Amino acid sequence: METLNLIPPKTSLFIFEGPDGVGKTTASNRFGYELGWGVRHMTKPPIDFNYTSDYFDPIFNRAEFVLDRFHLGGIVYGKQTNLHPNRVSDETLKYVQLRLKYEFNARVVIMYYESDEKYRDRLIELKEERKCEEMFTLEDCVRVNAKYRDNINDWTKNHVIDFSHPVDELGYPDEKTITKWATSTL
């Protein structure tokens, strides 16, 4: 393993995590635009992907970046719901978390729905508007949302995430919320 710089730098990475259809892409694009940072949407990786070379290297060669999903998606979609056959090892996840924290002072926000019923309705609406990727079934997405929601307390306690944002209770992040997130990280 590499030696990590243990003095956190200015935040140079902001990650939006959550299930499909909760507004991560819109929030990521808005956040990147407001800060003048690059934005990358992480899609379903190939079965043979290498976490470090396929995910880290292209992203971390840029000074400031916003990611639309990253490491927690690997936990939820792979390890906890078995929706992707590539399982990220616990050792790799610990390495990723340390690197995010100490090398990039990364900030993470989880967007999710408290209500499975409201989330299911939103996905149906998005599908009818053809604004939703169809990589997973409706019930798979609801299961993924529940995993994100159920992990929030543990992830907050262990400093894995910095903000949680229940979309069905708070609405989509507005300019005031994005400004709050941005100013609390710089």
C-alpha positions as CSV (number, residue, x, y, z in Angstrom):
1,M,0.0,0.0,0.0
2,E,1.0,3.6,-0.6
3,T,2.0,5.9,2.2
4,L,-0.7,8.5,2.8
5,N,-0.4,12.1,3.7
6,L,-2.0,12.3,7.1
7,I,-2.7,16.0,7.1
8,P,-6.0,16.5,5.3
9,P,-5.7,19.0,2.5
10,K,-8.4,21.5,1.3
11,T,-11.4,19.5,0.1
12,S,-10.8,18.5,-3.5
13,L,-13.4,15.8,-3.9
14,F,-17.1,15.8,-3.3
15,I,-19.1,12.6,-3.7
16,F,-22.9,12.2,-4.1
17,E,-24.0,8.7,-3.3
18,G,-27.4,7.0,-3.3
19,P,-29.7,4.8,-5.4
20,D,-30.9,5.5,-8.9
21,G,-33.4,8.4,-9.4
22,V,-32.8,10.4,-6.3
23,G,-31.2,13.4,-8.0
24,K,-27.5,12.7,-7.7
25,T,-26.7,13.7,-11.2
26,T,-28.6,17.0,-11.0
27,A,-27.0,17.8,-7.7
28,S,-23.5,16.8,-8.9
29,N,-23.8,18.9,-12.0
30,R,-25.1,21.9,-10.1
31,F,-22.4,21.5,-7.4
32,G,-19.6,21.2,-10.0
33,Y,-20.9,24.2,-11.9
34,E,-21.1,26.3,-8.8
35,L,-17.5,25.5,-7.8
36,G,-16.1,25.3,-11.3
37,W,-15.1,21.6,-10.6
38,G,-15.2,18.7,-13.1
39,V,-18.0,16.2,-12.7
40,R,-18.0,12.5,-13.4
41,H,-20.9,10.1,-13.4
42,M,-19.9,6.6,-12.3
43,T,-21.9,3.9,-14.1
44,K,-22.1,0.2,-13.5
45,P,-18.5,-1.1,-13.8
46,P,-17.5,-4.1,-15.9
47,I,-17.2,-7.4,-14.1
48,D,-13.4,-7.3,-14.4
49,F,-12.8,-3.7,-13.3
50,N,-9.8,-2.8,-11.1
51,Y,-10.9,-0.3,-8.4
52,T,-7.6,1.5,-8.3
53,S,-6.7,1.8,-12.0
54,D,-10.3,2.1,-13.4
55,Y,-11.8,4.4,-10.7
56,F,-9.0,6.2,-8.8
57,D,-6.4,7.0,-11.4
58,P,-8.6,8.8,-14.0
59,I,-10.3,10.8,-11.2
60,F,-7.5,11.7,-8.9
61,N,-5.3,13.1,-11.6
62,R,-7.6,16.1,-11.6
63,A,-7.3,18.7,-8.8
64,E,-11.0,19.2,-7.9
65,F,-13.8,16.8,-8.8
66,V,-17.4,16.0,-8.1
67,L,-18.4,12.3,-8.4
68,D,-21.9,11.1,-9.0
69,R,-21.6,7.8,-7.0
70,F,-18.3,6.1,-6.0
71,H,-17.1,3.8,-3.3
72,L,-20.3,3.3,-1.3
73,G,-22.1,2.2,-4.5
74,G,-19.6,-0.6,-4.6
75,I,-20.6,-1.7,-1.1
76,V,-24.4,-1.4,-1.6
77,Y,-24.7,-2.7,-5.2
78,G,-22.0,-5.4,-4.8
79,K,-21.6,-6.6,-1.3
80,Q,-25.0,-5.9,0.3
81,T,-27.4,-6.6,-2.5
82,N,-25.4,-8.8,-4.9
83,L,-26.5,-6.8,-7.9
84,H,-23.0,-6.7,-9.3
85,P,-20.8,-9.8,-9.4
86,N,-17.6,-7.9,-8.6
87,R,-17.2,-7.7,-4.8
88,V,-14.9,-5.0,-3.5
89,S,-12.9,-6.5,-0.7
90,D,-13.0,-5.0,2.8
91,E,-9.2,-4.2,2.5
92,T,-9.8,-2.3,-0.7
93,L,-12.7,-0.4,0.8
94,K,-10.6,0.6,3.9
95,Y,-7.8,1.7,1.6
96,V,-10.3,3.8,-0.5
97,Q,-11.8,5.4,2.6
98,L,-8.3,6.3,4.0
99,R,-7.2,7.8,0.7
100,L,-10.4,9.8,0.3
101,K,-10.2,11.2,3.8
102,Y,-6.5,11.9,4.2
103,E,-5.4,12.6,0.6
104,F,-8.4,14.4,-0.7
105,N,-10.3,15.4,2.4
106,A,-13.3,14.2,0.4
107,R,-16.9,15.0,1.5
108,V,-19.7,12.5,0.9
109,V,-23.5,13.2,0.8
110,I,-26.1,10.4,0.7
111,M,-29.3,11.1,-1.1
112,Y,-32.1,8.7,-0.5
113,Y,-35.8,8.3,0.2
114,E,-37.2,7.6,3.7
115,S,-40.3,6.1,2.3
116,D,-40.0,3.1,0.0
117,E,-43.5,3.8,-1.4
118,K,-42.6,7.4,-2.3
119,Y,-39.4,6.2,-3.9
120,R,-41.2,3.5,-5.9
121,D,-43.7,6.1,-7.1
122,R,-40.8,8.4,-8.2
123,L,-39.1,5.7,-10.1
124,I,-42.3,4.9,-12.0
125,E,-42.7,8.6,-12.8
126,L,-39.1,8.8,-14.1
127,K,-39.6,5.6,-16.2
128,E,-42.7,7.1,-17.7
129,E,-40.7,10.3,-18.5
130,R,-37.8,8.1,-19.8
131,K,-35.4,9.9,-17.5
132,C,-34.2,6.8,-15.6
133,E,-31.6,4.2,-16.6
134,E,-33.0,0.7,-16.5
135,M,-30.0,-1.2,-15.2
136,F,-32.0,-2.7,-12.3
137,T,-35.6,-3.7,-11.7
138,L,-37.9,-1.4,-9.7
139,E,-37.7,-3.7,-6.7
140,D,-33.9,-3.9,-6.9
141,C,-33.8,-0.1,-6.7
142,V,-36.1,-0.1,-3.7
143,R,-33.9,-2.6,-2.0
144,V,-30.8,-0.5,-2.8
145,N,-32.5,2.6,-1.4
146,A,-33.2,0.7,1.8
147,K,-29.6,-0.3,2.1
148,Y,-28.4,3.3,1.7
149,R,-31.0,4.4,4.3
150,D,-30.1,1.6,6.7
151,N,-26.4,2.3,6.6
152,I,-26.6,6.1,7.4
153,N,-26.3,5.9,11.1
154,D,-23.3,3.6,11.0
155,W,-21.6,5.5,8.2
156,T,-22.2,8.8,10.0
157,K,-20.8,7.4,13.3
158,N,-17.7,6.1,11.5
159,H,-17.2,9.4,9.5
160,V,-17.8,7.7,6.2
161,I,-20.4,10.3,5.2
162,D,-20.7,14.0,5.9
163,F,-24.3,14.8,5.0
164,S,-27.5,12.8,4.5
165,H,-30.3,14.2,2.5
166,P,-33.7,12.4,2.5
167,V,-35.2,13.7,-0.8
168,D,-38.8,12.9,0.1
169,E,-38.5,15.0,3.3
170,L,-36.2,17.8,2.2
171,G,-36.8,17.9,-1.5
172,Y,-34.1,18.1,-4.1
173,P,-31.1,20.1,-3.0
174,D,-31.7,23.8,-3.7
175,E,-29.1,26.5,-4.1
176,K,-29.1,27.2,-0.4
177,T,-28.4,23.6,0.5
178,I,-25.6,23.3,-2.1
179,T,-24.1,26.5,-0.9
180,K,-24.1,25.2,2.7
181,W,-22.4,21.9,1.6
182,A,-19.9,23.8,-0.5
183,T,-18.9,26.4,2.1
184,S,-18.7,23.7,4.8
185,T,-16.1,21.8,2.8
186,L,-13.7,24.5,1.5
